[in-house]
Amino acid sequence: MSNKIRNLSLAGLFVALSIVLARFFAGDILLGGTSVLRISFGPVPIYLSGMLLGPVYGAITGILSDTLGYLVKPLGPYFPGFTLNGALSGLIPALLVKYYREKESWTRLFLIVVPTEIITSVLLTPLWLSMMMDKAFIAFIPSNLISRIFLIPVYVALIRTALKFSKQAIPSLK
């Protein structure tokens, strides 16, 4: 029972942290007065939730982060595709972490973060944006791809640091 309470508490902490990072500590890059790129560290707590707590908690953390984040501070119209992105951001790292048994090595974390970012940010986000804005899917890929080139190493460094300190603070974690 105490593991369930611990996991629920940590998942709630990850949801809150993700909302704060995504909604209040994120920025847009503007081109001609139009936002072309959003820089956010909101996915990092969702990745951590999946990696530390497993696929169910990871997916639920992603879903709640998107849904509650929209209620706290909407950044546009609600679209369920972005909620799916949140769920996948918690689910994919949780599934991949089982295949890479090395401790928190840089390579292992890159092999977890890169496929997750390719699926959610490089492929699905442009699909959702093209559906919402009725524009070509391919038009949204370059900005998302360029941002991931810069953000993936930052995500990996943040995750590695968080994993190191979280396992020291909470020894019962995996």
N, C-alpha and C positions, 0 to 999 in steps of 0.2 A: 504494500500500500504506500509506503514512503517513497518508492521510486515513481509511482504514478503522480503523487503530489509534487515531487521534485520536478518531474518532466512537465507537468501542467504549469508550474510556477515559472520554469525556464522558458517555456513556449510563450507565456504571457509577457515575460521580459523581452524576448526576441520580437514579438509583435509590436510592443511599445517602442522599442529601439528602432525598428524598421520604419515605423510611421514617422517618428521624429526625424530620422535621417533623410527619408524620402520627401517629406512634406515641408520641413522647416530648414534643413541644411543641405539643400540641393540648389543647383543653379542652371539657368538656361543660357545657351550661346545663341546670340541673335545675329541674324544676317538680314540687313535691310528692314529691321524692325520686326522680323518674324523669327520666332524660336525655331531653330533648326536642330538643336541638340540639347538634351537634358542630361546634366551630370548629377548623379545621385549615388549615394552609398547605401541606399535602402535594401538592396538585395543581400548584402553581407550578413546581417542577422538571420535572414531566411536560410541562406546557405548553411550557416552555423547550426541552426535548428535542425535541419535535415541531417547534417553530419554527426551531430552529437546525440540527437534524440530519436532519429530514425525517420523512415519515409512518411508515416502517418502524421507525426507531429510536424515534420517539415512542410508537408503539403497544407496542413491546416494553418500553420503559421503564415504561409504565403497567402492563403485565401483571406484570412482575417486581417492581415496587414493591408491588403489592397482594399477590402471592403470597408474596414473601419477607417483607414486612411482617407478614403473618399468621403466618408461622413464627417471626418474632422476638418479636412481641407480639400475640397474638390479641385482638381487641376484641369477640368474639362468635363465633358459628359461621361457618365458611367458607361463602360463597355465591358461585358463579361470576358472578352478575350484577354484583357489585362489581368483579370482574376485568375484565369487559367495560367497565364505566365507566372503569377505568384505561386500557384500550386506546383507548377513544374520546377520553379526555382528552389523549392524545398525538397521535392521528390527526387529529382535527378541526382543531386549531390549525395543524397542518402543511399541511393542505389549504387552509385559509382564508388563510394567510399568502401564498400564491401569488397570490391575487386582490386583495390590498391592497398595492400597490407603494410607498406612501409609507414613508418611514423611520419609526422607532418613534414615530409620533404617538399621542397619547392616543386619538383617534378610531379609528385603525386597531386599536389594541390592544383597545379596547372591542368593536369589531366582530368580533374573534377570540374574546375571552373570553366575551362574553354568550351567543352561540349554544351554545358548548361547555357552559357552566354550565346553560343552560336544558335542554339535552338530557340531560346526565348527572345533575345535582343536582336539578333541579325536576321532571323527568319520570321518568327511569329509577330514581333512588334511591327515590322513593315507591313505584314499582312493585315493586322488590325487597323493600322493607320490608313492603308489603302481602302479598306472597307468603309471606314468612318468618313473619309474625306473624298471618296470616289475619285482617287488618283491612281496612277500606275504603281504597282507593287515595287517595281525596280527603282522608282524614284526615291524611296525611303531607305534603301539598303546602304548606299555609300556613307551617309552620316552615321548610321548605327554601326557600321563596320569600323569606321575610323575611330569612333569613340571607344569601342571595345579594345582596340589596339592599345589605347592609353589606360583604360580602366581595368582590364584584366590583371596586369601586374600589380596594380594598387589593391584590387580585391584580394589577390593571393597573399600579398604582404599583410593586409589587415586580418585575414582569416588565420594565417600562420601565427601571428602575434596573439590573437584572441584564443586560439586553441591552446597555445603554450600556457597562457595565464589562467584560462578557465579550468584546465586539468590540475593546475596547482591549487586553485581556489576550491575546486569541488573534486576531490580525488575519486569519487564514485562514478564519474563520467567515464565513458569508454576510453 
